[in-house]
């Protein structure tokens, strides 16, 4: 089976991070938000347009 060393490294890093918070999703997200705030970078949150259903295509009935 094909293995990607970069993806394996990212998975290891994510697992170590989660393990350091005892896999508590709330604590993990709070840490991400803290790191984001400390980075000094500007982040944008995109919200989908209301009523948008562009991802769904009608199927033709026969």
N, C-alpha and C positions, 0 to 999 in steps of 0.2 A: 504494500500500500504506500502511496506517495505521502511524504511528510514535509511540511513547511516549517523550517526552523524558526522563522520570524513569528509565525502564529503560535508555535509551541512556547516561545519565550513570552509573548503577550499573555497567553493563558496562565503561565506560571506566575507572572507578575500580578495579574488580576486575582489569582487564587491566594497568593501571599497577602495581598491587600485585604481581601475579604476575611482571611483567616485571622489577621491582626485585629479585626473587629468581631471575631467569633461568628462570622457569617450573618451579622445583624444588618439587614438591608437599610434600616433607618440610620444607623450609625455610619454605614458606608456612604450613603448619600449625603449626610451631613458633612463628612470629611471631604467629599468631592466639592461640595459647595464652599467649604472653608478654603480649600486649595484654589478654587476659581476666584474667590474674592481676594485672596492674597496675591494672585498672579499679576494684578494690575491691568489685565487685558479686558477689553470690552467684549461682552458676549451678547448675542442676540437670540431671543426666543421667537421662533416662528410659529404662528398658529394657522391652522387650515382655514380657508374661507368657509363661511357658513353655507350650508346647503350644497357644497361642492361634492360632486360624485363622479369626478373625472376618471377615477381609477376603475370604474365599473363600466363595462361595455355590454350593451344589449345583445342577446343572442337571438338569432333568427329561428323561429319555430317552423318546422316542416310538417 
